[in-house]
Amino acid sequence: MYDTHMSSHIPYENHSKQNLPQGKVKVTDLISRMNKEKKIEKKRNLALSLAAVSAATVFGIILTI
């Protein structure tokens, strides 16, 4: 007999570590995710600010030459 499931078809299974009822979210997980996002945003803002200051400095040096 042939298997009727296609290889790309994977039945949905709940792979979460905890068996939380659907719709429940741990607050600590949300806070952790929020803190990670804040760190990423700070790094992006720092990189953007550094690029802007560098561009302004280079432009200023070019104007003085």
CHARMM internal coordinates of N, CA and C (Angstrom, degrees):
IC EDIT
DIST 1 N 1 CA 1.4415
DIST 1 CA 1 C 1.5245
ANGL 1 N 1 CA 1 C 109.97
DIST 1 C 2 N 1.2973
ANGL 1 CA 1 C 2 N 116.22
DIHE 1 N 1 CA 1 C 2 N 145.33
DIST 2 N 2 CA 1.4512
ANGL 1 C 2 N 2 CA 121.56
DIHE 1 CA 1 C 2 N 2 CA 177.85
DIST 2 CA 2 C 1.5136
ANGL 2 N 2 CA 2 C 109.95
DIHE 1 C 2 N 2 CA 2 C -91.40
DIST 2 C 3 N 1.3187
ANGL 2 CA 2 C 3 N 114.27
DIHE 2 N 2 CA 2 C 3 N 148.33
DIST 3 N 3 CA 1.4558
ANGL 2 C 3 N 3 CA 119.82
DIHE 2 CA 2 C 3 N 3 CA 175.87
DIST 3 CA 3 C 1.5299
ANGL 3 N 3 CA 3 C 108.15
DIHE 2 C 3 N 3 CA 3 C -77.07
DIST 3 C 4 N 1.3257
ANGL 3 CA 3 C 4 N 117.22
DIHE 3 N 3 CA 3 C 4 N 128.08
DIST 4 N 4 CA 1.4623
ANGL 3 C 4 N 4 CA 121.01
DIHE 3 CA 3 C 4 N 4 CA -175.98
DIST 4 CA 4 C 1.5153
ANGL 4 N 4 CA 4 C 112.69
DIHE 3 C 4 N 4 CA 4 C -80.55
DIST 4 C 5 N 1.3388
ANGL 4 CA 4 C 5 N 118.21
DIHE 4 N 4 CA 4 C 5 N -11.90
DIST 5 N 5 CA 1.4603
ANGL 4 C 5 N 5 CA 120.44
DIHE 4 CA 4 C 5 N 5 CA 179.01
DIST 5 CA 5 C 1.5163
ANGL 5 N 5 CA 5 C 110.07
DIHE 4 C 5 N 5 CA 5 C -83.23
DIST 5 C 6 N 1.3169
ANGL 5 CA 5 C 6 N 115.22
DIHE 5 N 5 CA 5 C 6 N 136.41
DIST 6 N 6 CA 1.4576
ANGL 5 C 6 N 6 CA 120.00
DIHE 5 CA 5 C 6 N 6 CA 175.31
DIST 6 CA 6 C 1.5273
ANGL 6 N 6 CA 6 C 108.30
DIHE 5 C 6 N 6 CA 6 C -77.32
DIST 6 C 7 N 1.2959
ANGL 6 CA 6 C 7 N 117.11
DIHE 6 N 6 CA 6 C 7 N 155.76
DIST 7 N 7 CA 1.4546
ANGL 6 C 7 N 7 CA 120.13
DIHE 6 CA 6 C 7 N 7 CA -176.96
DIST 7 CA 7 C 1.5259
ANGL 7 N 7 CA 7 C 112.18
DIHE 6 C 7 N 7 CA 7 C -65.99
DIST 7 C 8 N 1.3388
ANGL 7 CA 7 C 8 N 117.76
DIHE 7 N 7 CA 7 C 8 N -29.23
DIST 8 N 8 CA 1.4577
ANGL 7 C 8 N 8 CA 119.76
DIHE 7 CA 7 C 8 N 8 CA 179.77
DIST 8 CA 8 C 1.5217
ANGL 8 N 8 CA 8 C 112.01
DIHE 7 C 8 N 8 CA 8 C -85.31
DIST 8 C 9 N 1.3088
ANGL 8 CA 8 C 9 N 117.17
DIHE 8 N 8 CA 8 C 9 N -7.78
DIST 9 N 9 CA 1.4546
ANGL 8 C 9 N 9 CA 120.85
DIHE 8 CA 8 C 9 N 9 CA -179.95
DIST 9 CA 9 C 1.5193
ANGL 9 N 9 CA 9 C 108.70
DIHE 8 C 9 N 9 CA 9 C -93.64
DIST 9 C 10 N 1.3411
ANGL 9 CA 9 C 10 N 114.82
DIHE 9 N 9 CA 9 C 10 N 112.33
DIST 10 N 10 CA 1.4587
ANGL 9 C 10 N 10 CA 120.25
DIHE 9 CA 9 C 10 N 10 CA 178.37
DIST 10 CA 10 C 1.5167
ANGL 10 N 10 CA 10 C 106.84
DIHE 9 C 10 N 10 CA 10 C -116.51
DIST 10 C 11 N 1.3097
ANGL 10 CA 10 C 11 N 117.13
DIHE 10 N 10 CA 10 C 11 N 124.02
DIST 11 N 11 CA 1.4592
ANGL 10 C 11 N 11 CA 118.58
DIHE 10 CA 10 C 11 N 11 CA 179.73
DIST 11 CA 11 C 1.5328
ANGL 11 N 11 CA 11 C 110.72
DIHE 10 C 11 N 11 CA 11 C -63.50
DIST 11 C 12 N 1.3204
ANGL 11 CA 11 C 12 N 115.73
DIHE 11 N 11 CA 11 C 12 N 145.58
DIST 12 N 12 CA 1.4564
ANGL 11 C 12 N 12 CA 120.67
DIHE 11 CA 11 C 12 N 12 CA -179.20
DIST 12 CA 12 C 1.5169
ANGL 12 N 12 CA 12 C 109.72
DIHE 11 C 12 N 12 CA 12 C -68.72
DIST 12 C 13 N 1.3093
ANGL 12 CA 12 C 13 N 114.09
DIHE 12 N 12 CA 12 C 13 N 130.34
DIST 13 N 13 CA 1.4571
ANGL 12 C 13 N 13 CA 120.22
DIHE 12 CA 12 C 13 N 13 CA 173.57
DIST 13 CA 13 C 1.5108
ANGL 13 N 13 CA 13 C 107.30
DIHE 12 C 13 N 13 CA 13 C -134.59
DIST 13 C 14 N 1.2943
ANGL 13 CA 13 C 14 N 116.59
DIHE 13 N 13 CA 13 C 14 N 147.66
DIST 14 N 14 CA 1.4504
ANGL 13 C 14 N 14 CA 121.44
DIHE 13 CA 13 C 14 N 14 CA 178.43
DIST 14 CA 14 C 1.5218
ANGL 14 N 14 CA 14 C 107.97
DIHE 13 C 14 N 14 CA 14 C -81.55
DIST 14 C 15 N 1.3325
ANGL 14 CA 14 C 15 N 117.08
DIHE 14 N 14 CA 14 C 15 N 111.46
DIST 15 N 15 CA 1.4477
ANGL 14 C 15 N 15 CA 121.48
DIHE 14 CA 14 C 15 N 15 CA -176.90
DIST 15 CA 15 C 1.5263
ANGL 15 N 15 CA 15 C 112.85
DIHE 14 C 15 N 15 CA 15 C -100.79
DIST 15 C 16 N 1.3151
ANGL 15 CA 15 C 16 N 118.00
DIHE 15 N 15 CA 15 C 16 N 14.15
DIST 16 N 16 CA 1.4587
ANGL 15 C 16 N 16 CA 119.41
DIHE 15 CA 15 C 16 N 16 CA -178.43
DIST 16 CA 16 C 1.5178
ANGL 16 N 16 CA 16 C 110.21
DIHE 15 C 16 N 16 CA 16 C -71.93
DIST 16 C 17 N 1.3288
ANGL 16 CA 16 C 17 N 114.88
DIHE 16 N 16 CA 16 C 17 N 154.79
DIST 17 N 17 CA 1.4662
ANGL 16 C 17 N 17 CA 120.16
DIHE 16 CA 16 C 17 N 17 CA -177.88
DIST 17 CA 17 C 1.5215
ANGL 17 N 17 CA 17 C 111.25
DIHE 16 C 17 N 17 CA 17 C -71.34
DIST 17 C 18 N 1.3236
ANGL 17 CA 17 C 18 N 115.90
DIHE 17 N 17 CA 17 C 18 N -38.01
DIST 18 N 18 CA 1.4521
ANGL 17 C 18 N 18 CA 119.31
DIHE 17 CA 17 C 18 N 18 CA 178.50
DIST 18 CA 18 C 1.5208
ANGL 18 N 18 CA 18 C 108.56
DIHE 17 C 18 N 18 CA 18 C -104.87
DIST 18 C 19 N 1.2997
ANGL 18 CA 18 C 19 N 115.74
DIHE 18 N 18 CA 18 C 19 N 150.80
DIST 19 N 19 CA 1.4654
ANGL 18 C 19 N 19 CA 120.90
DIHE 18 CA 18 C 19 N 19 CA 176.75
DIST 19 CA 19 C 1.5245
ANGL 19 N 19 CA 19 C 108.43
DIHE 18 C 19 N 19 CA 19 C -94.30
DIST 19 C 20 N 1.3389
ANGL 19 CA 19 C 20 N 115.86
DIHE 19 N 19 CA 19 C 20 N 72.40
DIST 20 N 20 CA 1.4509
ANGL 19 C 20 N 20 CA 120.53
DIHE 19 CA 19 C 20 N 20 CA 178.65
DIST 20 CA 20 C 1.5154
ANGL 20 N 20 CA 20 C 108.97
DIHE 19 C 20 N 20 CA 20 C -83.06
DIST 20 C 21 N 1.3235
ANGL 20 CA 20 C 21 N 117.25
DIHE 20 N 20 CA 20 C 21 N 143.87
DIST 21 N 21 CA 1.4655
ANGL 20 C 21 N 21 CA 119.18
DIHE 20 CA 20 C 21 N 21 CA 175.19
DIST 21 CA 21 C 1.5233
ANGL 21 N 21 CA 21 C 109.90
DIHE 20 C 21 N 21 CA 21 C -59.61
DIST 21 C 22 N 1.3097
ANGL 21 CA 21 C 22 N 115.58
DIHE 21 N 21 CA 21 C 22 N 149.78
DIST 22 N 22 CA 1.4628
ANGL 21 C 22 N 22 CA 120.54
DIHE 21 CA 21 C 22 N 22 CA -177.18
DIST 22 CA 22 C 1.5271
ANGL 22 N 22 CA 22 C 109.76
DIHE 21 C 22 N 22 CA 22 C -60.26
DIST 22 C 23 N 1.3287
ANGL 22 CA 22 C 23 N 116.48
DIHE 22 N 22 CA 22 C 23 N 134.45
DIST 23 N 23 CA 1.4493
ANGL 22 C 23 N 23 CA 121.44
DIHE 22 CA 22 C 23 N 23 CA -179.37
DIST 23 CA 23 C 1.5149
ANGL 23 N 23 CA 23 C 113.54
DIHE 22 C 23 N 23 CA 23 C 95.14
DIST 23 C 24 N 1.3190
ANGL 23 CA 23 C 24 N 119.28
DIHE 23 N 23 CA 23 C 24 N -9.37
DIST 24 N 24 CA 1.4631
ANGL 23 C 24 N 24 CA 122.27
DIHE 23 CA 23 C 24 N 24 CA -179.87
DIST 24 CA 24 C 1.5217
ANGL 24 N 24 CA 24 C 108.89
DIHE 23 C 24 N 24 CA 24 C -92.57
DIST 24 C 25 N 1.3230
ANGL 24 CA 24 C 25 N 115.41
DIHE 24 N 24 CA 24 C 25 N 138.00
DIST 25 N 25 CA 1.4500
ANGL 24 C 25 N 25 CA 121.15
DIHE 24 CA 24 C 25 N 25 CA 179.03
DIST 25 CA 25 C 1.5220
ANGL 25 N 25 CA 25 C 107.71
DIHE 24 C 25 N 25 CA 25 C -133.67
DIST 25 C 26 N 1.3239
ANGL 25 CA 25 C 26 N 116.08
DIHE 25 N 25 CA 25 C 26 N 138.99
DIST 26 N 26 CA 1.4568
ANGL 25 C 26 N 26 CA 119.43
DIHE 25 CA 25 C 26 N 26 CA 177.12
DIST 26 CA 26 C 1.5191
ANGL 26 N 26 CA 26 C 109.52
DIHE 25 C 26 N 26 CA 26 C -77.24
DIST 26 C 27 N 1.3151
ANGL 26 CA 26 C 27 N 116.67
DIHE 26 N 26 CA 26 C 27 N 131.69
DIST 27 N 27 CA 1.4541
ANGL 26 C 27 N 27 CA 122.17
DIHE 26 CA 26 C 27 N 27 CA -179.17
DIST 27 CA 27 C 1.5233
ANGL 27 N 27 CA 27 C 109.90
DIHE 26 C 27 N 27 CA 27 C -65.26
DIST 27 C 28 N 1.3254
ANGL 27 CA 27 C 28 N 117.59
DIHE 27 N 27 CA 27 C 28 N -37.82
DIST 28 N 28 CA 1.4589
ANGL 27 C 28 N 28 CA 120.33
DIHE 27 CA 27 C 28 N 28 CA -179.60
DIST 28 CA 28 C 1.5216
ANGL 28 N 28 CA 28 C 110.99
DIHE 27 C 28 N 28 CA 28 C -63.32
DIST 28 C 29 N 1.3400
ANGL 28 CA 28 C 29 N 117.41
DIHE 28 N 28 CA 28 C 29 N -35.74
DIST 29 N 29 CA 1.4602
ANGL 28 C 29 N 29 CA 120.44
DIHE 28 CA 28 C 29 N 29 CA 176.61
DIST 29 CA 29 C 1.5208
ANGL 29 N 29 CA 29 C 111.00
DIHE 28 C 29 N 29 CA 29 C -65.15
DIST 29 C 30 N 1.3221
ANGL 29 CA 29 C 30 N 116.48
DIHE 29 N 29 CA 29 C 30 N -40.90
DIST 30 N 30 CA 1.4654
ANGL 29 C 30 N 30 CA 120.44
DIHE 29 CA 29 C 30 N 30 CA 179.20
DIST 30 CA 30 C 1.5221
ANGL 30 N 30 CA 30 C 111.35
DIHE 29 C 30 N 30 CA 30 C -65.72
DIST 30 C 31 N 1.3357
ANGL 30 CA 30 C 31 N 116.68
DIHE 30 N 30 CA 30 C 31 N -41.66
DIST 31 N 31 CA 1.4629
ANGL 30 C 31 N 31 CA 120.66
DIHE 30 CA 30 C 31 N 31 CA 179.37
DIST 31 CA 31 C 1.5201
ANGL 31 N 31 CA 31 C 110.15
DIHE 30 C 31 N 31 CA 31 C -65.16
DIST 31 C 32 N 1.3212
ANGL 31 CA 31 C 32 N 116.61
DIHE 31 N 31 CA 31 C 32 N -41.34
DIST 32 N 32 CA 1.4627
ANGL 31 C 32 N 32 CA 120.85
DIHE 31 CA 31 C 32 N 32 CA 178.44
DIST 32 CA 32 C 1.5211
ANGL 32 N 32 CA 32 C 110.86
DIHE 31 C 32 N 32 CA 32 C -62.17
DIST 32 C 33 N 1.3227
ANGL 32 CA 32 C 33 N 116.65
DIHE 32 N 32 CA 32 C 33 N -45.43
DIST 33 N 33 CA 1.4620
ANGL 32 C 33 N 33 CA 121.09
DIHE 32 CA 32 C 33 N 33 CA 178.95
DIST 33 CA 33 C 1.5263
ANGL 33 N 33 CA 33 C 111.06
DIHE 32 C 33 N 33 CA 33 C -63.36
DIST 33 C 34 N 1.3399
ANGL 33 CA 33 C 34 N 116.46
DIHE 33 N 33 CA 33 C 34 N -39.09
DIST 34 N 34 CA 1.4583
ANGL 33 C 34 N 34 CA 121.11
DIHE 33 CA 33 C 34 N 34 CA 179.07
DIST 34 CA 34 C 1.5258
ANGL 34 N 34 CA 34 C 110.52
DIHE 33 C 34 N 34 CA 34 C -64.27
DIST 34 C 35 N 1.3292
ANGL 34 CA 34 C 35 N 117.58
DIHE 34 N 34 CA 34 C 35 N -41.88
DIST 35 N 35 CA 1.4625
ANGL 34 C 35 N 35 CA 120.72
DIHE 34 CA 34 C 35 N 35 CA 179.28
DIST 35 CA 35 C 1.5206
ANGL 35 N 35 CA 35 C 111.60
DIHE 34 C 35 N 35 CA 35 C -65.79
DIST 35 C 36 N 1.3248
ANGL 35 CA 35 C 36 N 117.73
DIHE 35 N 35 CA 35 C 36 N -38.65
DIST 36 N 36 CA 1.4610
ANGL 35 C 36 N 36 CA 121.25
DIHE 35 CA 35 C 36 N 36 CA 176.78
DIST 36 CA 36 C 1.5181
ANGL 36 N 36 CA 36 C 110.53
DIHE 35 C 36 N 36 CA 36 C -63.01
DIST 36 C 37 N 1.3318
ANGL 36 CA 36 C 37 N 116.65
DIHE 36 N 36 CA 36 C 37 N -43.16
DIST 37 N 37 CA 1.4638
ANGL 36 C 37 N 37 CA 121.07
DIHE 36 CA 36 C 37 N 37 CA 179.27
DIST 37 CA 37 C 1.5264
ANGL 37 N 37 CA 37 C 111.25
DIHE 36 C 37 N 37 CA 37 C -64.01
DIST 37 C 38 N 1.3385
ANGL 37 CA 37 C 38 N 116.94
DIHE 37 N 37 CA 37 C 38 N -37.59
DIST 38 N 38 CA 1.4648
ANGL 37 C 38 N 38 CA 120.50
DIHE 37 CA 37 C 38 N 38 CA 178.27
DIST 38 CA 38 C 1.5262
ANGL 38 N 38 CA 38 C 110.35
DIHE 37 C 38 N 38 CA 38 C -63.76
DIST 38 C 39 N 1.3327
ANGL 38 CA 38 C 39 N 116.71
DIHE 38 N 38 CA 38 C 39 N -42.48
DIST 39 N 39 CA 1.4610
ANGL 38 C 39 N 39 CA 120.45
DIHE 38 CA 38 C 39 N 39 CA 179.42
DIST 39 CA 39 C 1.5242
ANGL 39 N 39 CA 39 C 110.66
DIHE 38 C 39 N 39 CA 39 C -62.67
DIST 39 C 40 N 1.3166
ANGL 39 CA 39 C 40 N 116.51
DIHE 39 N 39 CA 39 C 40 N -43.39
DIST 40 N 40 CA 1.4634
ANGL 39 C 40 N 40 CA 120.83
DIHE 39 CA 39 C 40 N 40 CA 178.96
DIST 40 CA 40 C 1.5207
ANGL 40 N 40 CA 40 C 110.16
DIHE 39 C 40 N 40 CA 40 C -63.04
DIST 40 C 41 N 1.3333
ANGL 40 CA 40 C 41 N 116.99
DIHE 40 N 40 CA 40 C 41 N -42.64
DIST 41 N 41 CA 1.4616
ANGL 40 C 41 N 41 CA 120.91
DIHE 40 CA 40 C 41 N 41 CA -179.56
DIST 41 CA 41 C 1.5242
ANGL 41 N 41 CA 41 C 111.12
DIHE 40 C 41 N 41 CA 41 C -64.82
DIST 41 C 42 N 1.3334
ANGL 41 CA 41 C 42 N 117.15
DIHE 41 N 41 CA 41 C 42 N -39.30
DIST 42 N 42 CA 1.4608
ANGL 41 C 42 N 42 CA 120.36
DIHE 41 CA 41 C 42 N 42 CA 177.99
DIST 42 CA 42 C 1.5219
ANGL 42 N 42 CA 42 C 110.92
DIHE 41 C 42 N 42 CA 42 C -62.99
DIST 42 C 43 N 1.3358
ANGL 42 CA 42 C 43 N 116.77
DIHE 42 N 42 CA 42 C 43 N -41.39
DIST 43 N 43 CA 1.4643
ANGL 42 C 43 N 43 CA 120.47
DIHE 42 CA 42 C 43 N 43 CA 179.13
DIST 43 CA 43 C 1.5237
ANGL 43 N 43 CA 43 C 110.57
DIHE 42 C 43 N 43 CA 43 C -64.37
DIST 43 C 44 N 1.3260
ANGL 43 CA 43 C 44 N 116.94
DIHE 43 N 43 CA 43 C 44 N -41.89
DIST 44 N 44 CA 1.4569
ANGL 43 C 44 N 44 CA 120.69
DIHE 43 CA 43 C 44 N 44 CA 178.82
DIST 44 CA 44 C 1.5246
ANGL 44 N 44 CA 44 C 111.25
DIHE 43 C 44 N 44 CA 44 C -63.68
DIST 44 C 45 N 1.3399
ANGL 44 CA 44 C 45 N 116.02
DIHE 44 N 44 CA 44 C 45 N -43.26
DIST 45 N 45 CA 1.4630
ANGL 44 C 45 N 45 CA 119.93
DIHE 44 CA 44 C 45 N 45 CA 179.45
DIST 45 CA 45 C 1.5217
ANGL 45 N 45 CA 45 C 110.94
DIHE 44 C 45 N 45 CA 45 C -64.34
DIST 45 C 46 N 1.3276
ANGL 45 CA 45 C 46 N 116.96
DIHE 45 N 45 CA 45 C 46 N -39.46
DIST 46 N 46 CA 1.4575
ANGL 45 C 46 N 46 CA 120.81
DIHE 45 CA 45 C 46 N 46 CA 178.45
DIST 46 CA 46 C 1.5245
ANGL 46 N 46 CA 46 C 110.54
DIHE 45 C 46 N 46 CA 46 C -63.97
DIST 46 C 47 N 1.3302
ANGL 46 CA 46 C 47 N 116.65
DIHE 46 N 46 CA 46 C 47 N -44.38
DIST 47 N 47 CA 1.4618
ANGL 46 C 47 N 47 CA 120.24
DIHE 46 CA 46 C 47 N 47 CA 179.73
DIST 47 CA 47 C 1.5296
ANGL 47 N 47 CA 47 C 110.70
DIHE 46 C 47 N 47 CA 47 C -63.74
DIST 47 C 48 N 1.3186
ANGL 47 CA 47 C 48 N 117.59
DIHE 47 N 47 CA 47 C 48 N -41.50
DIST 48 N 48 CA 1.4596
ANGL 47 C 48 N 48 CA 121.30
DIHE 47 CA 47 C 48 N 48 CA 179.09
DIST 48 CA 48 C 1.5278
ANGL 48 N 48 CA 48 C 111.21
DIHE 47 C 48 N 48 CA 48 C -65.61
DIST 48 C 49 N 1.3195
ANGL 48 CA 48 C 49 N 116.71
DIHE 48 N 48 CA 48 C 49 N -41.95
DIST 49 N 49 CA 1.4645
ANGL 48 C 49 N 49 CA 120.91
DIHE 48 CA 48 C 49 N 49 CA 178.32
DIST 49 CA 49 C 1.5223
ANGL 49 N 49 CA 49 C 110.48
DIHE 48 C 49 N 49 CA 49 C -64.24
DIST 49 C 50 N 1.3183
ANGL 49 CA 49 C 50 N 116.65
DIHE 49 N 49 CA 49 C 50 N -43.02
DIST 50 N 50 CA 1.4607
ANGL 49 C 50 N 50 CA 121.01
DIHE 49 CA 49 C 50 N 50 CA 179.02
DIST 50 CA 50 C 1.5253
ANGL 50 N 50 CA 50 C 111.14
DIHE 49 C 50 N 50 CA 50 C -62.42
DIST 50 C 51 N 1.3230
ANGL 50 CA 50 C 51 N 116.43
DIHE 50 N 50 CA 50 C 51 N -40.76
DIST 51 N 51 CA 1.4612
ANGL 50 C 51 N 51 CA 120.42
DIHE 50 CA 50 C 51 N 51 CA 178.16
DIST 51 CA 51 C 1.5301
ANGL 51 N 51 CA 51 C 110.92
DIHE 50 C 51 N 51 CA 51 C -64.83
DIST 51 C 52 N 1.3260
ANGL 51 CA 51 C 52 N 117.20
DIHE 51 N 51 CA 51 C 52 N -40.68
DIST 52 N 52 CA 1.4651
ANGL 51 C 52 N 52 CA 120.91
DIHE 51 CA 51 C 52 N 52 CA -179.97
DIST 52 CA 52 C 1.5270
ANGL 52 N 52 CA 52 C 110.87
DIHE 51 C 52 N 52 CA 52 C -66.40
DIST 52 C 53 N 1.3218
ANGL 52 CA 52 C 53 N 117.24
DIHE 52 N 52 CA 52 C 53 N -43.63
DIST 53 N 53 CA 1.4646
ANGL 52 C 53 N 53 CA 120.71
DIHE 52 CA 52 C 53 N 53 CA 179.43
DIST 53 CA 53 C 1.5211
ANGL 53 N 53 CA 53 C 110.01
DIHE 52 C 53 N 53 CA 53 C -65.65
DIST 53 C 54 N 1.3251
ANGL 53 CA 53 C 54 N 117.21
DIHE 53 N 53 CA 53 C 54 N -40.82
DIST 54 N 54 CA 1.4620
ANGL 53 C 54 N 54 CA 120.71
DIHE 53 CA 53 C 54 N 54 CA 178.71
DIST 54 CA 54 C 1.5225
ANGL 54 N 54 CA 54 C 111.15
DIHE 53 C 54 N 54 CA 54 C -63.23
DIST 54 C 55 N 1.3157
ANGL 54 CA 54 C 55 N 116.46
DIHE 54 N 54 CA 54 C 55 N -42.88
DIST 55 N 55 CA 1.4626
ANGL 54 C 55 N 55 CA 120.30
DIHE 54 CA 54 C 55 N 55 CA 179.40
DIST 55 CA 55 C 1.5287
ANGL 55 N 55 CA 55 C 110.43
DIHE 54 C 55 N 55 CA 55 C -63.97
DIST 55 C 56 N 1.3148
ANGL 55 CA 55 C 56 N 117.15
DIHE 55 N 55 CA 55 C 56 N -42.42
DIST 56 N 56 CA 1.4678
ANGL 55 C 56 N 56 CA 120.67
DIHE 55 CA 55 C 56 N 56 CA 179.14
DIST 56 CA 56 C 1.5271
ANGL 56 N 56 CA 56 C 110.37
DIHE 55 C 56 N 56 CA 56 C -64.84
DIST 56 C 57 N 1.3211
ANGL 56 CA 56 C 57 N 117.12
DIHE 56 N 56 CA 56 C 57 N -39.70
DIST 57 N 57 CA 1.4676
ANGL 56 C 57 N 57 CA 120.75
DIHE 56 CA 56 C 57 N 57 CA 179.09
DIST 57 CA 57 C 1.5149
ANGL 57 N 57 CA 57 C 110.87
DIHE 56 C 57 N 57 CA 57 C -65.15
DIST 57 C 58 N 1.3167
ANGL 57 CA 57 C 58 N 117.22
DIHE 57 N 57 CA 57 C 58 N -46.60
DIST 58 N 58 CA 1.4604
ANGL 57 C 58 N 58 CA 120.90
DIHE 57 CA 57 C 58 N 58 CA 178.53
DIST 58 CA 58 C 1.5248
ANGL 58 N 58 CA 58 C 110.41
DIHE 57 C 58 N 58 CA 58 C -61.43
DIST 58 C 59 N 1.3046
ANGL 58 CA 58 C 59 N 117.20
DIHE 58 N 58 CA 58 C 59 N -43.01
DIST 59 N 59 CA 1.4685
ANGL 58 C 59 N 59 CA 121.12
DIHE 58 CA 58 C 59 N 59 CA 179.37
DIST 59 CA 59 C 1.5230
ANGL 59 N 59 CA 59 C 110.23
DIHE 58 C 59 N 59 CA 59 C -63.06
DIST 59 C 60 N 1.3266
ANGL 59 CA 59 C 60 N 117.14
DIHE 59 N 59 CA 59 C 60 N -41.24
DIST 60 N 60 CA 1.4668
ANGL 59 C 60 N 60 CA 121.55
DIHE 59 CA 59 C 60 N 60 CA 178.01
DIST 60 CA 60 C 1.5229
ANGL 60 N 60 CA 60 C 111.45
DIHE 59 C 60 N 60 CA 60 C -64.03
DIST 60 C 61 N 1.3144
ANGL 60 CA 60 C 61 N 117.62
DIHE 60 N 60 CA 60 C 61 N -41.42
DIST 61 N 61 CA 1.4629
ANGL 60 C 61 N 61 CA 121.38
DIHE 60 CA 60 C 61 N 61 CA 178.90
DIST 61 CA 61 C 1.5236
ANGL 61 N 61 CA 61 C 110.17
DIHE 60 C 61 N 61 CA 61 C -65.09
DIST 61 C 62 N 1.3224
ANGL 61 CA 61 C 62 N 116.59
DIHE 61 N 61 CA 61 C 62 N -41.59
DIST 62 N 62 CA 1.4629
ANGL 61 C 62 N 62 CA 119.94
DIHE 61 CA 61 C 62 N 62 CA 179.58
DIST 62 CA 62 C 1.5272
ANGL 62 N 62 CA 62 C 110.52
DIHE 61 C 62 N 62 CA 62 C -64.33
DIST 62 C 63 N 1.3268
ANGL 62 CA 62 C 63 N 117.38
DIHE 62 N 62 CA 62 C 63 N -38.43
DIST 63 N 63 CA 1.4601
ANGL 62 C 63 N 63 CA 119.80
DIHE 62 CA 62 C 63 N 63 CA 179.93
DIST 63 CA 63 C 1.5352
ANGL 63 N 63 CA 63 C 112.03
DIHE 62 C 63 N 63 CA 63 C -67.66
DIST 63 C 64 N 1.3316
ANGL 63 CA 63 C 64 N 118.16
DIHE 63 N 63 CA 63 C 64 N -31.76
DIST 64 N 64 CA 1.4646
ANGL 63 C 64 N 64 CA 120.26
DIHE 63 CA 63 C 64 N 64 CA -178.38
DIST 64 CA 64 C 1.5265
ANGL 64 N 64 CA 64 C 112.93
DIHE 63 C 64 N 64 CA 64 C -79.37
DIST 64 C 65 N 1.3087
ANGL 64 CA 64 C 65 N 117.16
DIHE 64 N 64 CA 64 C 65 N -15.46
DIST 65 N 65 CA 1.4662
ANGL 64 C 65 N 65 CA 119.88
DIHE 64 CA 64 C 65 N 65 CA -178.88
DIST 65 CA 65 C 1.4959
ANGL 65 N 65 CA 65 C 110.51
DIHE 64 C 65 N 65 CA 65 C -80.59
END
COOR INIT
IC SEED 1 N 1 CA 1 C
IC BUILD
